[in-house]
Amino acid sequence: MDASTTATEQENQCECSRYSVLVNLRKAANGDLEWDEELTTGCAATARKLFAQGHDAKLKSFLIRAGAAGHEVQRNEGGMTSVADAATHANRYSFGHMISRRNRARRSQGCRKGRAAGV
């Protein structure tokens, strides 16, 4: 890093690239846990700020879909992984309130459809 570059101007991993969801987690015959697929935002960008331009919306969309599907979301930072529901992770950001409200609405729509179909 050159002397004229400050810490805030340094390119860092975009925040949205730290998130993933493991789909269809199950116990294998040997007792280990396996999953069919790991879903991510697909981001490989770097950023001078927390997010690359427009990637806060990319993360918000990812968390809404993960929360609506009822998936646990992983956040990896520096080798440390934290697992929580989408709304808990979203509360770190200014859009956090939108995730919990949106996912509650989607779940209640599913319940209404289920009741109408006799489920």
Backbone as a chain_set.jsonl record, in Angstrom:
{"seq": "MDASTTATEQENQCECSRYSVLVNLRKAANGDLEWDEELTTGCAATARKLFAQGHDAKLKSFLIRAGAAGHEVQRNEGGMTSVADAATHANRYSFGHMISRRNRARRSQGCRKGRAAGV", "coords": {"N": [[0.858, -1.177, 0.0], [0.634, 2.137, -0.876], [1.966, 5.23, 0.418], [0.232, 7.35, 0.073], [-2.268, 6.263, 0.025], [-5.047, 5.798, 1.981], [-6.485, 3.912, 4.723], [-9.247, 3.834, 4.341], [-9.505, 4.066, 1.617], [-8.668, 1.724, 0.578], [-9.156, -1.208, -1.346], [-11.581, -3.598, -0.594], [-13.122, -6.797, 0.079], [-16.372, -7.091, -1.202], [-19.234, -6.63, 0.826], [-21.564, -8.155, 0.351], [-20.647, -10.528, -0.694], [-19.966, -12.153, 1.383], [-22.006, -13.742, 2.275], [-24.009, -16.733, 2.384], [-26.112, -19.587, 1.662], [-26.862, -22.794, 2.705], [-28.331, -25.434, 1.069], [-30.721, -27.992, 1.461], [-29.585, -29.538, 3.633], [-28.361, -32.475, 5.044], [-27.935, -35.593, 6.801], [-25.279, -37.711, 6.1], [-24.547, -41.17, 5.226], [-22.286, -41.863, 6.685], [-22.544, -40.264, 8.867], [-21.707, -37.641, 8.704], [-22.529, -34.192, 7.98], [-24.043, -33.104, 5.002], [-24.648, -31.091, 2.085], [-26.76, -30.199, -0.668], [-26.433, -27.985, -2.306], [-24.818, -24.789, -2.426], [-25.947, -21.63, -2.061], [-25.253, -18.362, -3.173], [-24.642, -14.787, -3.392], [-23.232, -14.472, -5.644], [-21.248, -12.635, -5.953], [-18.132, -11.193, -6.725], [-16.867, -8.902, -6.393], [-14.838, -6.038, -5.465], [-14.617, -3.37, -3.085], [-14.426, 0.074, -2.091], [-15.883, 1.029, -0.087], [-18.347, -0.355, 2.155], [-20.088, -1.879, 0.519], [-19.983, -2.802, -2.958], [-21.002, -0.723, -5.704], [-24.49, -0.706, -5.806], [-24.693, -3.201, -4.664], [-25.732, -3.456, -2.129], [-28.434, -3.635, -2.546], [-28.44, -6.044, -3.901], [-27.686, -7.823, -1.856], [-29.83, -7.399, -0.108], [-32.003, -8.424, -1.626], [-31.171, -11.107, -1.822], [-31.269, -11.875, 0.9], [-33.995, -11.531, 1.427], [-35.147, -13.515, -0.234], [-33.936, -15.82, 0.874], [-34.896, -15.711, 3.508], [-37.672, -15.88, 3.081], [-37.846, -18.446, 2.137], [-37.215, -19.78, 4.383], [-34.613, -20.456, 5.059], [-31.534, -20.88, 6.871], [-28.984, -18.489, 7.168], [-25.6, -18.015, 6.318], [-22.789, -16.096, 7.354], [-19.606, -15.22, 6.484], [-16.623, -14.12, 7.754], [-13.357, -13.395, 7.709], [-12.643, -16.092, 8.193], [-14.307, -16.79, 10.265], [-17.497, -18.02, 10.831], [-20.835, -17.082, 11.033], [-24.109, -18.137, 11.814], [-27.478, -17.527, 11.174], [-30.95, -16.455, 11.072], [-32.325, -14.79, 8.16], [-33.365, -12.212, 8.726], [-32.071, -11.5, 11.098], [-29.379, -11.267, 10.28], [-29.755, -9.2, 8.438], [-30.374, -7.035, 10.029], [-28.063, -5.681, 10.58], [-27.751, -3.717, 8.779], [-28.994, -0.731, 7.087], [-31.288, -1.431, 5.706], [-32.485, -3.451, 7.119], [-34.983, -3.566, 8.517], [-36.749, -3.886, 6.441], [-36.477, -6.499, 5.553], [-37.474, -8.289, 7.542], [-40.148, -7.44, 7.643], [-40.971, -7.903, 4.977], [-40.586, -10.665, 4.718], [-42.34, -11.666, 6.655], [-44.768, -10.941, 5.478], [-44.7, -12.497, 3.129], [-44.701, -15.091, 4.216], [-47.2, -15.108, 5.489], [-48.888, -14.868, 3.299], [-48.472, -17.323, 2.106], [-49.582, -18.961, 4.079], [-52.281, -18.193, 3.959], [-52.898, -19.05, 1.364], [-52.525, -21.767, 1.683], [-54.537, -22.366, 3.593], [-56.786, -21.79, 2.06], [-56.616, -23.783, 0.199], [-57.122, -25.906, 1.728], [-55.091, -26.999, 3.209]], "CA": [[0.0, 0.0, 0.0], [1.464, 3.33, -0.973], [1.768, 6.148, 1.548], [-0.883, 8.268, -0.182], [-3.522, 5.515, 0.129], [-5.487, 5.615, 3.363], [-7.195, 2.657, 4.978], [-10.606, 3.888, 3.809], [-9.464, 3.983, 0.161], [-8.222, 0.384, 0.219], [-10.189, -2.084, -1.893], [-11.905, -4.737, 0.256], [-14.153, -7.713, -0.404], [-17.728, -6.544, -1.067], [-19.953, -7.234, 1.947], [-22.568, -9.147, -0.061], [-19.993, -11.798, -1.033], [-19.732, -12.897, 2.623], [-23.226, -14.465, 2.647], [-24.389, -17.93, 1.629], [-27.155, -20.453, 2.22], [-26.694, -24.208, 2.368], [-29.654, -25.959, 0.749], [-30.93, -29.438, 1.633], [-28.622, -30.115, 4.555], [-28.81, -33.786, 5.498], [-26.894, -36.444, 7.387], [-24.812, -38.767, 5.202], [-24.482, -42.509, 5.825], [-21.184, -41.911, 7.647], [-22.864, -39.38, 9.979], [-21.339, -36.258, 8.406], [-23.562, -33.368, 7.363], [-23.794, -32.75, 3.609], [-25.69, -30.279, 1.477], [-26.852, -30.351, -2.119], [-26.059, -26.779, -3.035], [-24.556, -23.577, -1.659], [-26.408, -20.454, -2.785], [-24.571, -17.123, -2.802], [-25.024, -13.646, -4.221], [-22.44, -14.538, -6.868], [-20.42, -11.436, -6.007], [-16.682, -11.309, -6.621], [-16.41, -7.518, -6.492], [-14.18, -5.368, -4.353], [-15.234, -2.063, -2.866], [-13.748, 0.97, -1.154], [-16.815, 1.158, 1.037], [-18.843, -1.654, 2.6], [-20.656, -2.574, -0.643], [-19.765, -2.288, -4.306], [-22.183, 0.032, -6.099], [-25.691, -1.484, -6.077], [-24.664, -4.522, -4.045], [-26.601, -3.486, -0.949], [-29.705, -4.152, -3.069], [-28.215, -7.462, -4.218], [-27.745, -8.55, -0.59], [-31.211, -7.315, 0.392], [-32.787, -9.375, -2.406], [-30.727, -12.444, -1.414], [-31.786, -12.148, 2.245], [-35.458, -11.671, 1.332], [-35.431, -14.854, -0.786], [-33.519, -16.835, 1.855], [-35.826, -15.658, 4.634], [-38.986, -16.36, 2.643], [-37.74, -19.905, 2.0], [-36.966, -20.326, 5.712], [-33.233, -20.934, 5.161], [-30.549, -20.254, 7.74], [-28.007, -17.791, 6.347], [-24.254, -17.966, 6.867], [-21.947, -14.946, 7.036], [-18.222, -15.586, 6.727], [-15.71, -12.981, 7.794], [-12.055, -13.738, 8.25], [-12.61, -17.46, 8.667], [-15.345, -16.984, 11.282], [-18.819, -18.127, 10.221], [-21.989, -16.961, 11.924], [-25.326, -18.644, 11.183], [-28.69, -16.952, 11.766], [-31.987, -16.248, 10.062], [-32.056, -13.668, 7.267], [-33.688, -10.943, 9.384], [-31.016, -11.205, 12.077], [-28.23, -10.746, 9.526], [-30.133, -7.94, 7.79], [-30.44, -5.954, 11.011], [-26.779, -4.975, 10.61], [-27.759, -2.707, 7.722], [-30.126, 0.206, 7.112], [-32.476, -2.055, 5.115], [-32.861, -4.598, 7.945], [-36.417, -3.592, 8.83], [-37.49, -4.305, 5.253], [-36.377, -7.953, 5.408], [-38.418, -8.972, 8.432], [-41.51, -7.097, 7.225], [-41.24, -8.554, 3.696], [-40.684, -12.115, 4.91], [-43.595, -11.931, 7.364], [-45.846, -10.827, 4.492], [-44.641, -13.667, 2.236], [-45.123, -16.289, 4.949], [-48.642, -15.061, 5.738], [-49.555, -15.157, 2.023], [-48.407, -18.769, 1.953], [-50.56, -19.55, 5.014], [-53.627, -17.956, 3.413], [-53.076, -19.941, 0.208], [-52.648, -23.116, 2.225], [-55.862, -22.506, 4.2], [-57.778, -21.792, 0.995], [-56.543, -25.064, -0.479], [-57.467, -26.951, 2.685], [-53.857, -27.607, 3.742]], "C": [[0.887, 1.216, 0.0], [1.059, 4.342, 0.09], [0.591, 7.084, 1.333], [-2.247, 7.572, -0.073], [-3.877, 5.317, 1.592], [-6.239, 4.308, 3.494], [-8.585, 2.664, 4.376], [-10.631, 3.786, 2.295], [-9.052, 2.6, -0.321], [-9.399, -0.441, -0.281], [-10.36, -3.292, -0.982], [-12.948, -5.602, -0.428], [-15.521, -7.058, -0.183], [-18.483, -7.322, 0.012], [-20.92, -8.328, 1.493], [-21.945, -10.496, -0.403], [-19.751, -12.671, 0.196], [-20.895, -13.822, 2.998], [-23.475, -15.678, 1.77], [-25.475, -18.681, 2.385], [-26.847, -21.873, 1.769], [-28.076, -24.816, 2.213], [-29.649, -27.476, 0.876], [-29.828, -30.09, 2.463], [-29.183, -31.431, 5.082], [-27.633, -34.557, 6.068], [-26.559, -37.565, 6.407], [-24.756, -40.09, 5.955], [-23.384, -42.609, 6.884], [-21.405, -40.974, 8.843], [-22.493, -37.928, 9.756], [-22.524, -35.508, 7.808], [-23.124, -32.998, 5.953], [-24.912, -31.851, 3.119], [-25.62, -30.433, -0.035], [-26.266, -29.155, -2.864], [-25.766, -25.648, -2.061], [-24.963, -22.389, -2.516], [-25.672, -19.23, -2.257], [-25.133, -15.981, -3.638], [-24.274, -13.665, -5.548], [-21.475, -13.38, -7.013], [-18.944, -11.774, -5.853], [-16.053, -9.919, -6.645], [-15.617, -7.083, -5.263], [-14.781, -3.98, -4.246], [-14.385, -1.235, -1.921], [-14.6, 1.193, 0.081], [-17.26, -0.245, 1.422], [-19.327, -2.498, 1.43], [-20.116, -1.974, -1.929], [-21.073, -1.604, -4.724], [-23.341, -0.893, -6.475], [-25.754, -2.819, -5.357], [-25.38, -4.585, -2.705], [-27.968, -4.021, -1.368], [-29.59, -5.636, -3.405], [-28.302, -8.303, -2.941], [-29.159, -8.539, -0.027], [-32.098, -8.33, -0.32], [-32.456, -10.817, -2.001], [-31.316, -12.811, -0.051], [-33.307, -12.288, 2.251], [-35.814, -13.066, 0.826], [-35.076, -15.954, 0.224], [-34.486, -16.878, 3.032], [-37.195, -16.197, 4.274], [-38.993, -17.88, 2.512], [-37.464, -20.579, 3.344], [-35.558, -20.865, 5.909], [-32.451, -20.183, 6.232], [-29.462, -19.681, 6.84], [-26.665, -17.774, 7.071], [-23.57, -16.671, 6.443], [-20.528, -15.297, 7.431], [-17.369, -14.333, 6.684], [-14.426, -13.419, 8.464], [-11.97, -15.135, 8.818], [-13.614, -17.772, 9.758], [-16.704, -16.982, 10.59], [-19.886, -17.984, 11.284], [-23.232, -17.386, 11.153], [-26.521, -18.072, 11.929], [-29.756, -16.863, 10.679], [-31.674, -14.965, 9.294], [-32.298, -12.32, 7.953], [-32.618, -10.547, 10.386], [-29.789, -10.645, 11.375], [-28.554, -9.379, 8.932], [-30.153, -6.767, 8.764], [-29.128, -5.198, 11.171], [-26.792, -3.76, 9.685], [-29.018, -1.842, 7.797], [-31.401, -0.404, 6.54], [-33.022, -3.203, 5.96], [-34.343, -4.701, 8.231], [-37.258, -4.068, 7.64], [-37.519, -5.829, 5.112], [-37.421, -8.65, 6.264], [-39.856, -8.676, 8.034], [-41.884, -7.847, 5.948], [-41.425, -10.058, 3.878], [-41.928, -12.492, 5.696], [-44.753, -11.903, 6.39], [-45.862, -12.044, 3.573], [-45.1, -14.927, 2.947], [-46.626, -16.276, 5.175], [-49.421, -15.299, 4.443], [-49.574, -16.652, 1.774], [-49.404, -19.464, 2.85], [-51.974, -19.378, 4.481], [-53.894, -18.879, 2.235], [-53.279, -21.365, 0.672], [-54.01, -23.348, 2.838], [-56.949, -22.591, 3.126], [-57.792, -23.139, 0.267], [-56.86, -26.225, 0.456], [-56.273, -27.65, 3.28], [-53.752, -27.314, 5.213]], "O": [[1.81, 1.309, 0.81], [-0.062, 4.308, 0.597], [0.006, 7.569, 2.301], [-3.278, 8.245, -0.078], [-3.102, 4.738, 2.353], [-6.587, 3.675, 2.497], [-9.07, 1.62, 3.94], [-11.67, 3.452, 1.725], [-9.087, 2.336, -1.523], [-10.494, -0.386, 0.277], [-9.376, -3.944, -0.634], [-13.58, -5.183, -1.397], [-15.794, -6.534, 0.897], [-18.371, -8.546, 0.089], [-21.078, -9.33, 2.189], [-22.642, -11.51, -0.403], [-19.362, -13.829, 0.051], [-20.779, -14.603, 3.941], [-23.193, -15.663, 0.571], [-25.721, -18.447, 3.569], [-26.601, -22.119, 0.589], [-28.903, -24.726, 3.121], [-28.708, -28.15, 0.46], [-29.219, -31.073, 2.042], [-30.334, -31.497, 5.513], [-26.476, -34.206, 5.839], [-27.447, -38.28, 5.943], [-24.901, -40.124, 7.177], [-23.524, -43.345, 7.861], [-20.556, -40.894, 9.731], [-22.909, -37.061, 10.524], [-23.412, -36.11, 7.205], [-21.972, -32.624, 5.733], [-26.006, -31.853, 3.684], [-24.574, -30.752, -0.601], [-25.671, -29.31, -3.93], [-26.384, -25.556, -1.001], [-24.388, -22.165, -3.581], [-25.488, -19.076, -1.05], [-25.997, -16.189, -4.489], [-24.644, -12.948, -6.477], [-20.934, -13.164, -8.097], [-18.555, -12.538, -4.97], [-14.855, -9.776, -6.887], [-15.713, -7.673, -4.187], [-15.381, -3.475, -5.195], [-13.702, -1.777, -1.052], [-14.092, 1.507, 1.158], [-16.612, -1.222, 1.049], [-19.02, -3.688, 1.348], [-19.824, -0.779, -1.989], [-22.13, -1.882, -4.156], [-23.203, -1.753, -7.345], [-26.773, -3.507, -5.431], [-25.612, -5.68, -2.192], [-28.592, -4.778, -0.624], [-30.54, -6.394, -3.212], [-28.918, -9.369, -2.94], [-29.636, -9.557, 0.475], [-32.871, -9.03, 0.333], [-33.354, -11.646, -1.855], [-31.805, -13.925, 0.135], [-33.847, -13.091, 3.012], [-36.684, -13.727, 1.392], [-35.836, -16.906, 0.4], [-34.854, -17.956, 3.499], [-37.817, -16.896, 5.074], [-40.015, -18.525, 2.746], [-37.477, -21.807, 3.438], [-35.322, -21.649, 6.828], [-32.682, -18.997, 6.466], [-29.065, -20.314, 5.862], [-26.601, -17.549, 8.279], [-23.747, -16.204, 5.318], [-20.269, -15.635, 8.586], [-17.388, -13.582, 5.709], [-14.414, -13.771, 9.644], [-11.295, -15.352, 9.824], [-13.754, -18.934, 10.139], [-17.026, -16.053, 9.85], [-19.858, -18.669, 12.307], [-23.392, -17.041, 9.983], [-26.579, -18.12, 13.158], [-29.495, -17.159, 9.513], [-30.856, -14.155, 9.73], [-31.514, -11.388, 7.776], [-32.294, -9.366, 10.506], [-29.218, -9.652, 11.825], [-27.701, -8.492, 8.928], [-29.966, -5.622, 8.354], [-29.095, -4.165, 11.84], [-25.94, -2.879, 9.798], [-29.98, -2.183, 8.484], [-32.495, 0.062, 6.859], [-33.96, -3.872, 5.527], [-34.91, -5.793, 8.194], [-38.356, -4.593, 7.825], [-38.493, -6.382, 4.602], [-38.166, -9.5, 5.777], [-40.702, -9.569, 8.081], [-42.992, -8.372, 5.844], [-42.31, -10.658, 3.269], [-42.521, -13.538, 5.434], [-45.639, -12.755, 6.463], [-46.932, -12.57, 3.27], [-45.808, -15.747, 2.362], [-47.271, -17.319, 5.066], [-50.508, -15.874, 4.482], [-50.568, -17.194, 1.29], [-50.015, -20.453, 2.444], [-52.779, -20.308, 4.541], [-54.987, -19.432, 2.112], [-54.108, -22.092, 0.123], [-54.598, -24.411, 2.638], [-57.905, -23.356, 3.254], [-58.832, -23.584, -0.218], [-56.87, -27.384, 0.039], [-56.394, -28.759, 3.8], [-52.791, -27.732, 5.858]]}, "num_chains": 1, "name": "protein.A"}
